[in-house]
Amino acid sequence: MTTAPQPATHPEPLWQPGADRIAGAQVTRFQEWAAHHHGAPAATPGDPAASYAALHRWSVEELSTFWRAVAEWFDVRFSTPYDTVLTDATMPGARWFPGATLNYAEHALRAGEDPARAAEPALLHVDESHEPTPVTWAELRAQVGSLAVELRRLGVRPGDRVSGYVPNVPQAVVAFLASAAVGAVWTSCAPDFGARSVLDRFQQVEPVVLFTVDGYRYGGKEHDRRATVAELRAELPSLTAVVHIPLLGTEAPEGALHWDDVVSHDEEPVFAQVPFDHPLWVLYSSGTTGLPKAIVQSQGGILLEHLKQTGLHCDLGPEDRFFWYTSTGWMMWNFLVAGLLAGSTVVLYDGSPGFPDTGAQWRIAERTGATLFGTSAAYVMACAKAGVHPGRDYDLSRVKCVATTGSPLPPDGFRWLHDEVAENLWIASVSGGTDVCSCFAGAVPTLPVHIGELQAPCLGTDLQAWDPQGKPLTDEVGELVVTNPLPSMPIRFWNDPDGSRYRDSYFEMYPGVWRHGDWITLTARGTVVIHGRSDSTLNRQGVRMGSADIYEAVERLPEIRESLVIGLELPDGGYWMPLFVHLAEGAVLDDDLRGRIKQTIRTQLSPRHVPDDIIEAPGVPHTLTGKRIEVPVKRLLQGTPLEKAVNPGSVDNLELLRFYERIAADRAQ
């Protein structure tokens, strides 16, 4: 992808905020305060676009001052003061707030310290019955306090890993916050992941405690996971304790603790004060070869980044109810929990996004009074195709913002939300990544919304589009790069002692500059267009998985000699994921083999990553060093000519690529 449609110089916005909304937005008040206390540029009266542009420019040019202002504005509790904000801006290796100590969980539970809020809901849990069940701030604090005591009794110390094989339920939030409270490092996978997929992640970090469910409900059916849990226990020798959460009502297996027993004490939480860069959690992003990358992010870095995002960009506060459809295997779950930092009520939905019908998520928004409704671009487009009418059929009067991620929201999605949800609707298409557990660009409550565009780069993020030589581009497609450090960038990868895998992942193309792997256009008006991945990560319904996971599972079948999987964002907002298979001699790709391939992926990895098509190929192309060529094949399938999609001198068999070129030509007809 080398060109993009040239945006109009001054297109009419689909929506723009009114004067009252602009005046009341936290980012407006932050700018006024930062101008008075930290030398930020004052707002330009009557010109919110110029005001935000000036604030953003200041936030990246005066990086240390900006993040100091964020810490002060949100009253971050440093139990030990910091020496300086940023010792060295070099990437990778930037060190933030050295000397400071704090605790993320203390801030997440801070709203519950107010007696006036103790009985208000911190969490609203919704299952496929769509009936919300509240967990009050007082209850959440008590459960976290009780579980933290139990974790300490079990010998969990700061830096130990605590894992969760759990769905998006309140117990997951309690387990995470209790882990953070004691200074342990949280990591989680959704229970629709198969055992091999989970072990590829958890075995890297060697957890000492595993929180697990007996099963989950999805699509009106119960899914028993006890056999998978038994396999995890057998293959994780580091475990010293297992906590059983009986979502399906079964007894705890032998040797496991029961959830009710570990949260039954009414305890005020005690928060370990840890260094700013102390690990908070491990997330997993997938490369194209080898094990998933185990990304470590810090307590302080995530705290500051998520305070900025939830408060200044999402404009969340104590009156808000924050819903995002997600699973615990996706960074958006971690981002959703951050709504607690803003004092908002967090809505947790555990179930199918389309059960009992496509309009399910809108019904959840109605029944929970959601004010920020987060979903995937794919869900929006599915609603449009299914003829769903949310504004007509549901009371969405409290929804002030619909935010989408997972893939770029196509122009038709913007129009549909405007026409079918509400005309006076803030539509926030956002883009970021697991790698920073945040957004590079997206929601700004004071700016207009243009069809097909993200509103602006986020504060503190020097977002640029670069050509292959490192030249910044405007109104042209380039590689998404970030030229200054963010506090939530990984402090390291877990299994990467010399840092080489970390450097290779983000800093190989442009040394010292973060290259993310997205195609992006920055317009002259300051808006952002995302064109999808420039690498081979599979992003299905917002859940990322590396191709290596697919290959490992599929190629265990004796009929499969080699395979190649491609994830392709489509112009209409859809996603096509074909699996090409090179068969062993004598094998036939019949319905039986197709079924076994799909069943293998469904059970061992994830139902979301079952391919849309399984296509027999004459072979899989490789680089001269033996690596499968994925990105060039993706470019071919996007319509890029062969001579522009790949360097012929880097390929072991150029003729093989002509097969994939023909597939692209056939699909284009």
C-alpha positions as CSV (number, residue, x, y, z in Angstrom):
1,M,0.0,0.0,0.0
2,T,1.8,3.1,-1.2
3,T,-0.9,5.6,-2.0
4,A,-4.0,6.9,-0.3
5,P,-7.0,8.9,-1.4
6,Q,-6.2,12.6,-1.0
7,P,-8.5,14.1,1.7
8,A,-10.4,17.2,0.9
9,T,-8.8,20.3,2.4
10,H,-11.8,21.4,4.4
11,P,-14.4,18.6,4.4
12,E,-17.6,19.1,6.4
13,P,-17.4,17.3,9.7
14,L,-19.9,14.5,10.5
15,W,-20.2,15.9,14.0
16,Q,-18.7,18.6,16.1
17,P,-19.1,19.2,19.8
18,G,-21.1,22.1,21.1
19,A,-19.7,24.9,23.1
20,D,-21.0,23.5,26.4
21,R,-19.3,20.1,25.8
22,I,-16.0,21.8,24.9
23,A,-16.1,24.0,27.9
24,G,-16.9,21.1,30.2
25,A,-14.4,18.7,28.8
26,Q,-11.5,17.7,31.1
27,V,-9.0,18.4,28.4
28,T,-10.2,22.0,28.2
29,R,-9.8,22.5,31.9
30,F,-6.5,20.7,31.9
31,Q,-5.1,23.0,29.2
32,E,-6.3,26.1,31.2
33,W,-4.6,24.7,34.4
34,A,-1.4,23.6,32.6
35,A,-1.1,27.0,30.9
36,H,-1.2,28.7,34.4
37,H,1.0,26.2,36.2
38,H,3.3,24.7,33.6
39,G,3.6,27.1,30.7
40,A,1.4,25.2,28.3
41,P,-0.1,27.3,25.5
42,A,-3.5,28.9,26.4
43,A,-6.5,27.8,24.4
44,T,-7.4,29.8,21.3
45,P,-10.9,31.3,21.9
46,G,-13.5,29.9,19.5
47,D,-11.0,27.5,17.8
48,P,-10.8,24.2,19.6
49,A,-8.8,22.6,16.7
50,A,-6.0,25.2,17.1
51,S,-6.2,24.9,20.9
52,Y,-5.7,21.1,20.8
53,A,-3.0,21.3,18.1
54,A,-1.0,23.8,20.3
55,L,-1.5,21.6,23.4
56,H,-0.4,18.5,21.5
57,R,2.7,20.2,20.2
58,W,3.6,21.4,23.7
59,S,3.0,17.9,25.0
60,V,5.6,16.3,22.7
61,E,8.1,19.2,22.7
62,E,8.0,19.6,26.5
63,L,7.7,15.9,27.3
64,S,8.9,15.9,30.9
65,T,6.8,19.0,31.7
66,F,3.7,17.5,30.2
67,W,3.9,14.2,32.1
68,R,4.7,16.1,35.4
69,A,1.5,18.1,34.7
70,V,-0.5,14.9,34.1
71,A,0.8,13.4,37.4
72,E,-0.2,16.6,39.3
73,W,-3.6,17.1,37.5
74,F,-4.7,13.6,38.5
75,D,-3.1,13.8,41.9
76,V,-0.9,10.7,41.6
77,R,0.1,9.5,45.0
78,F,3.8,9.1,45.1
79,S,4.7,7.6,48.5
80,T,8.3,8.4,47.7
81,P,8.9,11.5,45.5
82,Y,10.6,11.2,42.1
83,D,14.0,12.7,41.4
84,T,13.2,13.8,37.8
85,V,10.5,13.0,35.3
86,L,12.7,11.5,32.5
87,T,16.4,10.7,32.8
88,D,17.0,9.9,29.2
89,A,14.6,10.0,26.2
90,T,16.5,7.4,24.2
91,M,14.4,4.5,22.9
92,P,14.5,1.8,24.1
93,G,15.6,2.4,27.6
94,A,13.9,5.6,28.7
95,R,13.6,5.8,32.4
96,W,10.5,7.5,33.9
97,F,10.1,9.0,37.4
98,P,13.2,7.4,39.0
99,G,13.0,7.3,42.8
100,A,9.3,7.4,42.9
101,T,7.2,4.7,44.5
102,L,3.4,4.1,44.2
103,N,0.8,1.5,43.6
104,Y,-1.6,1.2,40.7
105,A,-4.3,-0.6,42.6
106,E,-4.4,2.1,45.2
107,H,-5.4,4.6,42.5
108,A,-7.9,2.1,40.9
109,L,-9.7,1.8,44.2
110,R,-9.4,5.4,45.4
111,A,-13.0,6.4,44.5
112,G,-14.1,3.9,47.1
113,E,-12.4,5.8,49.9
114,D,-15.2,8.4,49.7
115,P,-18.0,7.3,52.0
116,A,-20.5,8.9,49.7
117,R,-19.5,6.6,46.9
118,A,-19.1,3.4,48.9
119,A,-22.5,2.0,48.0
120,E,-22.3,3.0,44.3
121,P,-21.4,0.4,41.7
122,A,-17.8,0.2,40.8
123,L,-18.5,-2.8,38.5
124,L,-21.7,-3.9,36.6
125,H,-21.4,-7.5,35.6
126,V,-23.6,-8.6,32.7
127,D,-23.9,-12.1,31.3
128,E,-26.0,-13.4,28.4
129,S,-29.2,-12.8,30.4
130,H,-28.3,-9.1,30.0
131,E,-29.3,-8.4,33.6
132,P,-26.7,-6.2,35.3
133,T,-25.3,-7.3,38.7
134,P,-23.5,-4.5,40.7
135,V,-20.4,-4.8,42.7
136,T,-20.1,-1.7,44.9
137,W,-16.9,0.2,45.6
138,A,-17.1,-1.0,49.2
139,E,-17.5,-4.6,48.1
140,L,-14.7,-4.3,45.5
141,R,-12.3,-2.8,48.1
142,A,-13.2,-5.5,50.6
143,Q,-12.7,-8.4,48.2
144,V,-9.4,-7.0,46.9
145,G,-8.2,-6.5,50.5
146,S,-9.2,-10.1,51.5
147,L,-7.6,-11.7,48.4
148,A,-4.4,-9.6,48.9
149,V,-4.1,-11.0,52.4
150,E,-4.6,-14.5,51.0
151,L,-2.0,-14.0,48.3
152,R,0.5,-12.8,50.9
153,R,-0.4,-15.9,53.1
154,L,0.4,-18.1,50.1
155,G,3.8,-16.6,49.9
156,V,3.3,-14.3,46.9
157,R,5.9,-11.5,46.9
158,P,6.5,-8.4,44.8
159,G,7.6,-9.5,41.3
160,D,6.0,-13.0,41.5
161,R,3.6,-13.8,38.6
162,V,-0.1,-14.4,39.2
163,S,-2.1,-15.8,36.2
164,G,-5.8,-15.9,35.3
165,Y,-7.5,-18.3,32.9
166,V,-10.8,-16.3,33.4
167,P,-13.5,-14.5,31.4
168,N,-14.5,-10.9,31.7
169,V,-16.1,-11.3,35.1
170,P,-15.7,-9.4,38.4
171,Q,-13.5,-12.1,39.9
172,A,-10.9,-11.3,37.1
173,V,-10.8,-7.6,38.2
174,V,-10.5,-8.5,41.9
175,A,-7.7,-11.0,41.2
176,F,-5.8,-8.5,39.0
177,L,-6.2,-5.6,41.6
178,A,-5.2,-7.9,44.5
179,S,-2.1,-9.0,42.5
180,A,-1.2,-5.4,41.8
181,A,-1.8,-4.5,45.5
182,V,0.9,-6.9,46.7
183,G,3.2,-5.9,43.8
184,A,2.8,-9.2,41.9
185,V,2.7,-9.3,38.1
186,W,-0.7,-10.2,36.6
187,T,-1.1,-12.1,33.3
188,S,-4.3,-13.5,31.8
189,C,-5.8,-15.5,28.9
190,A,-9.4,-15.9,28.0
191,P,-10.9,-19.4,28.6
192,D,-11.7,-19.9,24.9
193,F,-7.9,-20.2,24.3
194,G,-6.8,-23.8,24.1
195,A,-4.2,-25.3,26.4
196,R,-1.3,-25.0,24.0
197,S,-2.0,-21.4,23.3
198,V,-2.2,-20.6,27.1
199,L,0.9,-22.6,27.9
200,D,2.9,-20.8,25.2
201,R,2.2,-17.7,27.2
202,F,2.1,-18.7,30.8
203,Q,5.1,-21.1,30.7
204,Q,7.3,-18.1,29.7
205,V,6.5,-16.2,32.9
206,E,6.2,-19.1,35.4
207,P,3.2,-18.1,37.5
208,V,3.0,-19.1,41.1
209,V,-0.8,-18.8,41.4
210,L,-3.4,-19.6,38.8
211,F,-7.0,-18.3,39.0
212,T,-9.2,-20.4,36.8
213,V,-12.9,-21.1,36.0
214,D,-14.5,-24.4,35.5
215,G,-16.0,-23.2,32.2
216,Y,-17.9,-20.3,30.6
217,R,-21.1,-19.5,28.8
218,Y,-21.1,-18.3,25.2
219,G,-23.8,-18.3,22.6
220,G,-26.3,-19.8,24.9
221,K,-24.1,-22.8,25.7
222,E,-21.9,-23.9,28.5
223,H,-18.3,-24.7,27.7
224,D,-16.6,-27.0,30.2
225,R,-12.9,-26.2,30.6
226,R,-12.0,-28.5,33.5
227,A,-9.9,-30.8,31.3
228,T,-8.0,-27.8,30.0
229,V,-7.4,-26.5,33.5
230,A,-6.1,-29.9,34.5
231,E,-3.6,-29.8,31.6
232,L,-2.5,-26.3,32.6
233,R,-1.9,-27.4,36.2
234,A,0.1,-30.4,35.0
235,E,2.3,-28.3,32.6
236,L,2.9,-25.3,34.9
237,P,5.3,-26.7,37.6
238,S,5.9,-23.2,39.0
239,L,2.4,-23.2,40.5
240,T,2.1,-23.2,44.3
241,A,-1.7,-22.5,44.4
242,V,-4.8,-22.7,42.2
243,V,-8.0,-20.8,42.9
244,H,-11.2,-22.3,41.5
245,I,-13.9,-19.9,40.4
246,P,-17.1,-22.0,39.9
247,L,-18.9,-20.2,37.1
248,L,-20.6,-23.4,36.1
249,G,-21.2,-24.4,39.7
250,T,-18.8,-27.3,40.0
251,E,-16.8,-28.3,43.1
252,A,-13.2,-27.2,43.4
253,P,-10.8,-29.9,42.1
254,E,-8.4,-31.6,44.5
255,G,-5.7,-29.3,45.8
256,A,-7.4,-26.1,44.6
257,L,-8.7,-23.3,46.8
258,H,-12.3,-22.1,46.4
259,W,-12.9,-18.5,45.3
260,D,-15.5,-17.8,48.1
261,D,-13.0,-18.8,50.8
262,V,-10.3,-16.4,49.6
263,V,-12.5,-13.3,49.4
264,S,-14.6,-13.9,52.5
265,H,-12.7,-11.7,54.9
266,D,-13.7,-8.0,55.1
267,E,-10.2,-6.5,54.8
268,E,-9.1,-3.0,54.0
269,P,-6.5,-3.4,51.2
270,V,-2.9,-2.8,51.9
271,F,-0.9,-1.6,48.9
272,A,2.8,-2.4,48.5
273,Q,4.6,0.7,47.5
274,V,6.8,-0.3,44.5
275,P,9.1,1.6,42.2
276,F,7.5,3.4,39.2
277,D,9.0,0.9,36.8
278,H,7.9,-2.1,38.8
279,P,6.1,-4.7,36.5
280,L,2.3,-4.4,36.6
281,W,1.4,-7.1,34.1
282,V,2.5,-9.2,31.1
283,L,0.6,-8.9,27.9
284,Y,1.2,-11.1,24.8
285,S,1.7,-9.9,21.3
286,S,2.5,-12.3,18.5
287,G,5.4,-12.2,16.1
288,T,5.5,-14.2,13.0
289,T,7.9,-16.8,14.4
290,G,8.6,-18.3,17.8
291,L,6.7,-17.8,21.0
292,P,4.4,-14.9,21.6
293,K,6.3,-11.8,22.9
294,A,5.7,-11.5,26.7
295,I,5.4,-7.7,27.0
296,V,6.1,-6.2,30.5
297,Q,4.6,-2.9,31.4
298,S,5.1,-0.9,34.6
299,Q,2.8,0.1,37.4
300,G,3.7,3.8,37.1
301,G,3.8,3.9,33.3
302,I,0.4,2.3,32.9
303,L,-1.1,4.4,35.7
304,L,-0.1,7.7,34.0
305,E,-0.9,6.6,30.5
306,H,-4.4,5.3,31.5
307,L,-5.2,8.4,33.6
308,K,-4.4,10.5,30.6
309,Q,-6.5,8.3,28.2
310,T,-9.5,7.8,30.4
311,G,-9.6,11.3,31.8
312,L,-8.4,13.6,29.0
313,H,-9.2,11.6,25.9
314,C,-12.3,9.6,26.9
315,D,-13.5,12.4,29.2
316,L,-14.5,9.8,31.8
317,G,-15.5,10.8,35.4
318,P,-17.5,9.6,38.4
319,E,-20.9,10.0,36.6
320,D,-19.9,7.7,33.7
321,R,-20.5,4.1,33.0
322,F,-17.7,2.6,30.8
323,F,-18.5,-0.4,28.6
324,W,-16.2,-2.0,26.1
325,Y,-16.8,-5.4,24.5
326,T,-13.6,-7.4,25.2
327,S,-12.0,-10.5,26.7
328,T,-9.3,-11.0,29.2
329,G,-7.0,-12.1,26.4
330,W,-7.0,-8.6,24.8
331,M,-5.4,-5.4,26.0
332,M,-8.7,-3.7,25.9
333,W,-9.7,-5.6,29.0
334,N,-6.8,-3.9,30.8
335,F,-7.8,-0.6,29.3
336,L,-11.5,-1.2,30.4
337,V,-10.4,-1.8,34.0
338,A,-8.7,1.6,33.9
339,G,-12.1,3.2,34.0
340,L,-11.8,2.7,37.7
341,L,-8.9,5.2,37.8
342,A,-11.4,7.9,36.6
343,G,-13.9,6.8,39.3
344,S,-16.2,5.5,36.6
345,T,-18.4,2.4,36.8
346,V,-17.0,-0.3,34.6
347,V,-19.4,-2.6,32.7
348,L,-18.1,-6.1,32.3
349,Y,-19.9,-8.3,29.7
350,D,-19.1,-12.0,29.6
351,G,-20.7,-13.6,26.6
352,S,-21.2,-13.6,22.9
353,P,-21.3,-10.2,21.2
354,G,-24.2,-11.2,19.1
355,F,-26.4,-13.4,21.5
356,P,-29.3,-13.8,21.3
357,D,-29.2,-11.4,18.3
358,T,-26.9,-9.0,16.6
359,G,-28.3,-6.1,18.7
360,A,-27.0,-7.6,21.9
361,Q,-24.4,-5.0,22.7
362,W,-26.8,-2.1,22.3
363,R,-29.2,-3.8,24.7
364,I,-26.4,-4.1,27.2
365,A,-25.7,-0.3,26.8
366,E,-29.4,0.4,27.4
367,R,-29.6,-1.8,30.5
368,T,-26.4,-0.5,32.1
369,G,-26.8,3.1,31.2
370,A,-23.5,3.1,29.5
371,T,-22.1,6.6,28.6
372,L,-19.1,5.4,26.7
373,F,-19.9,2.5,24.5
374,G,-16.8,0.7,23.2
375,T,-16.9,-2.1,20.5
376,S,-15.2,-3.3,17.4
377,A,-15.4,-1.9,13.9
378,A,-16.5,-5.4,12.8
379,Y,-19.5,-5.3,15.2
380,V,-20.6,-2.0,13.8
381,M,-20.5,-3.2,10.3
382,A,-22.2,-6.5,11.3
383,C,-25.1,-4.4,12.8
384,A,-25.3,-2.4,9.6
385,K,-25.5,-5.5,7.4
386,A,-28.1,-7.1,9.7
387,G,-30.4,-4.1,9.6
388,V,-30.1,-3.3,13.4
389,H,-31.6,0.1,14.4
390,P,-30.1,0.9,17.8
391,G,-31.4,4.4,18.2
392,R,-34.9,3.3,17.3
393,D,-35.1,0.0,19.3
394,Y,-33.1,0.9,22.5
395,D,-32.9,3.8,24.9
396,L,-29.4,5.0,24.3
397,S,-30.0,8.5,25.6
398,R,-27.1,8.2,28.1
399,V,-24.5,7.2,25.4
400,K,-22.4,10.2,24.6
401,C,-19.6,8.4,22.8
402,V,-19.3,5.3,20.7
403,A,-15.7,4.2,20.4
404,T,-14.3,1.5,18.1
405,T,-11.1,-0.3,17.7
406,G,-9.7,-3.7,16.6
407,S,-9.6,-2.5,13.0
408,P,-10.2,0.8,11.2
409,L,-13.8,1.9,11.1
410,P,-14.7,2.3,7.5
411,P,-16.6,5.4,6.3
412,D,-19.9,3.5,6.0
413,G,-19.5,2.7,9.7
414,F,-19.2,6.4,10.7
415,R,-22.3,7.1,8.6
416,W,-24.3,4.2,10.1
417,L,-23.5,5.2,13.7
418,H,-24.5,8.8,12.9
419,D,-27.8,7.8,11.2
420,E,-28.8,4.8,13.3
421,V,-27.6,5.6,16.8
422,A,-27.8,9.4,17.2
423,E,-27.0,12.5,15.1
424,N,-25.4,14.2,18.1
425,L,-23.0,11.4,18.7
426,W,-19.3,11.6,19.4
427,I,-17.7,8.7,17.3
428,A,-14.2,7.9,18.4
429,S,-12.3,5.4,16.2
430,V,-9.1,4.7,18.1
431,S,-5.9,3.0,17.3
432,G,-3.0,1.8,19.4
433,G,-1.7,-1.6,20.4
434,T,-1.0,-4.2,23.0
435,D,2.6,-3.1,22.9
436,V,1.8,0.1,24.7
437,C,-1.7,-0.9,26.1
438,S,-3.0,2.4,24.9
439,C,-3.9,4.5,21.9
440,F,-1.6,6.4,19.6
441,A,-4.5,8.3,18.1
442,G,-8.2,8.6,18.6
443,A,-10.7,10.2,20.9
444,V,-10.5,14.0,21.6
445,P,-13.8,15.3,23.1
446,T,-13.3,18.9,21.9
447,L,-12.6,18.1,18.2
448,P,-14.9,17.5,15.2
449,V,-15.4,14.0,13.7
450,H,-14.6,13.5,10.0
451,I,-15.8,10.4,8.2
452,G,-13.2,7.7,8.0
453,E,-10.7,9.5,10.2
454,L,-9.4,9.4,13.8
455,Q,-9.7,12.8,15.5
456,A,-6.0,13.4,16.3
457,P,-2.8,11.9,17.8
458,C,-3.0,11.5,21.5
459,L,-1.3,13.9,23.9
460,G,2.3,13.1,24.7
461,T,2.5,10.9,21.5
462,D,4.7,12.3,18.7
463,L,2.9,10.3,16.0
464,Q,4.3,10.5,12.5
465,A,4.0,8.7,9.1
466,W,7.4,7.9,7.7
467,D,8.6,6.7,4.3
468,P,11.2,3.9,4.1
469,Q,14.0,6.4,4.4
470,G,12.6,8.0,7.5
471,K,11.2,11.1,5.9
472,P,7.9,12.4,7.6
473,L,4.9,12.3,5.3
474,T,1.7,14.4,5.2
475,D,-1.4,13.3,3.3
476,E,0.5,10.2,2.2
477,V,0.6,6.6,3.5
478,G,3.6,5.8,5.6
479,E,4.7,3.6,8.5
480,L,3.3,4.6,11.9
481,V,6.1,5.7,14.0
482,V,6.4,7.3,17.5
483,T,9.5,9.5,17.8
484,N,9.5,10.0,21.6
485,P,9.1,7.6,24.5
486,L,5.7,6.9,26.2
487,P,5.6,5.8,29.9
488,S,3.6,2.7,28.9
489,M,6.1,1.4,26.4
490,P,7.4,-2.0,27.5
491,I,10.1,-1.9,30.2
492,R,11.2,-5.2,28.6
493,F,10.1,-8.5,27.2
494,W,10.1,-11.3,29.8
495,N,12.2,-13.8,27.9
496,D,14.7,-11.4,26.4
497,P,17.7,-11.0,28.7
498,D,19.8,-8.9,26.3
499,G,16.9,-6.9,24.9
500,S,17.5,-8.0,21.4
501,R,14.0,-9.2,20.7
502,Y,12.5,-6.0,22.0
503,R,14.8,-3.9,19.8
504,D,14.1,-6.0,16.8
505,S,10.4,-5.8,17.3
506,Y,10.1,-2.0,17.2
507,F,13.4,-0.3,16.5
508,E,15.0,-2.3,13.7
509,M,13.6,-0.3,10.8
510,Y,14.3,3.1,12.3
511,P,16.9,2.9,15.1
512,G,15.8,4.9,18.1
513,V,12.3,5.4,16.7
514,W,9.3,3.2,17.5
515,R,7.9,1.6,14.3
516,H,4.6,0.0,15.1
517,G,3.5,-2.0,12.1
518,D,0.5,0.0,10.8
519,W,0.0,1.9,7.6
520,I,-1.0,5.5,8.5
521,T,-1.9,8.8,6.9
522,L,-1.5,12.1,8.9
523,T,-3.6,14.7,7.2
524,A,-2.8,18.4,6.9
525,R,-5.7,19.0,9.2
526,G,-4.2,17.0,11.9
527,T,-6.5,14.0,11.6
528,V,-5.3,10.4,11.3
529,V,-6.3,7.5,8.9
530,I,-5.3,4.0,9.7
531,H,-5.0,1.5,6.8
532,G,-4.4,-1.7,8.7
533,R,-1.4,-3.7,9.5
534,S,1.9,-3.5,7.7
535,D,3.1,-6.7,9.3
536,S,1.6,-10.2,9.6
537,T,-0.1,-10.1,13.0
538,L,-3.6,-11.6,12.8
539,N,-6.2,-9.3,14.3
540,R,-9.5,-11.1,14.5
541,Q,-12.4,-9.3,16.3
542,G,-9.8,-7.3,18.2
543,V,-7.9,-10.4,19.4
544,R,-4.3,-10.5,18.1
545,M,-2.6,-13.8,17.4
546,G,0.6,-14.6,15.6
547,S,0.8,-16.7,12.6
548,A,3.3,-19.0,14.4
549,D,0.4,-20.1,16.7
550,I,-1.6,-21.2,13.6
551,Y,1.4,-23.0,12.0
552,E,2.3,-24.9,15.1
553,A,-1.2,-26.3,15.5
554,V,-2.0,-27.0,11.8
555,E,1.3,-28.5,10.9
556,R,0.9,-31.2,13.5
557,L,-1.6,-32.8,11.1
558,P,0.3,-35.3,9.0
559,E,-1.4,-34.2,5.7
560,I,0.0,-30.7,6.0
561,R,3.6,-30.1,4.8
562,E,3.5,-26.4,5.4
563,S,1.0,-23.5,5.7
564,L,0.7,-19.8,5.3
565,V,-2.0,-17.7,7.0
566,I,-2.8,-14.1,6.1
567,G,-5.1,-11.6,7.8
568,L,-6.5,-9.0,5.5
569,E,-8.5,-5.9,6.4
570,L,-11.2,-5.3,3.7
571,P,-12.4,-1.9,2.5
572,D,-15.9,-2.5,3.8
573,G,-14.6,-3.1,7.3
574,G,-14.6,-6.9,7.1
575,Y,-11.7,-9.2,7.6
576,W,-10.6,-12.1,5.4
577,M,-8.3,-14.7,6.9
578,P,-7.3,-17.4,4.4
579,L,-5.1,-20.4,5.3
580,F,-3.0,-21.7,2.4
581,V,-1.8,-25.3,2.8
582,H,1.0,-27.1,1.0
583,L,-0.1,-30.8,1.3
584,A,2.1,-33.8,1.9
585,E,2.5,-36.2,-1.0
586,G,-0.7,-38.2,-1.6
587,A,-2.9,-36.0,0.7
588,V,-6.1,-34.5,-0.6
589,L,-7.8,-31.3,0.7
590,D,-11.3,-32.7,1.1
591,D,-14.1,-31.8,3.5
592,D,-12.8,-34.1,6.1
593,L,-9.3,-32.5,6.2
594,R,-10.8,-29.0,6.1
595,G,-12.9,-29.9,9.1
596,R,-10.0,-31.3,11.0
597,I,-7.9,-28.2,10.3
598,K,-10.7,-26.0,11.6
599,Q,-11.3,-28.1,14.6
600,T,-7.6,-28.2,15.5
601,I,-7.4,-24.4,15.4
602,R,-10.7,-24.0,17.3
603,T,-9.8,-26.3,20.2
604,Q,-6.0,-25.7,20.5
605,L,-6.0,-22.0,19.9
606,S,-9.1,-19.9,19.6
607,P,-12.5,-20.1,17.8
608,R,-12.0,-16.6,16.6
609,H,-9.0,-17.6,14.5
610,V,-10.6,-20.4,12.4
611,P,-9.8,-19.4,8.8
612,D,-12.4,-18.1,6.4
613,D,-11.0,-20.2,3.6
614,I,-8.6,-23.1,3.3
615,I,-6.8,-23.1,0.0
616,E,-4.4,-25.6,-1.4
617,A,-1.2,-24.0,-2.6
618,P,1.7,-25.4,-4.6
619,G,4.1,-24.3,-1.9
620,V,5.0,-21.6,0.7
621,P,7.5,-18.9,-0.4
622,H,10.4,-18.2,1.9
623,T,13.2,-15.6,2.3
624,L,16.7,-16.8,1.6
625,T,17.2,-17.4,5.3
626,G,14.2,-19.7,5.4
627,K,11.5,-17.4,6.9
628,R,8.0,-17.6,5.5
629,I,7.1,-14.6,3.4
630,E,3.9,-13.2,4.9
631,V,3.8,-9.5,4.4
632,P,4.6,-9.6,0.6
633,V,1.8,-12.2,0.2
634,K,-0.5,-9.9,2.1
635,R,0.4,-7.0,-0.1
636,L,-0.3,-9.2,-3.2
637,L,-3.7,-10.0,-1.8
638,Q,-4.4,-6.3,-1.3
639,G,-3.7,-5.8,-5.0
640,T,-0.1,-4.6,-5.0
641,P,1.7,-5.6,-8.1
642,L,4.3,-8.3,-7.6
643,E,7.3,-6.1,-8.5
644,K,6.3,-3.6,-5.8
645,A,5.2,-6.2,-3.2
646,V,8.6,-8.0,-2.8
647,N,12.2,-7.7,-3.5
648,P,12.8,-10.6,-6.0
649,G,16.3,-11.1,-4.8
650,S,15.1,-12.0,-1.3
651,V,12.8,-14.9,-2.3
652,D,13.8,-18.6,-2.6
653,N,11.1,-19.2,-5.3
654,L,9.6,-16.2,-7.1
655,E,7.3,-18.4,-9.2
656,L,5.4,-19.5,-6.1
657,L,4.4,-15.8,-5.5
658,R,2.7,-15.8,-8.9
659,F,0.1,-18.3,-7.5
660,Y,-0.8,-15.8,-4.8
661,E,-0.9,-13.1,-7.3
662,R,-3.5,-15.1,-9.3
663,I,-5.6,-15.6,-6.2
664,A,-5.7,-11.8,-5.7
665,A,-6.6,-11.3,-9.4
666,D,-9.4,-13.9,-9.1
667,R,-10.8,-12.2,-6.0
668,A,-10.7,-8.8,-7.6
669,Q,-13.0,-9.9,-10.5
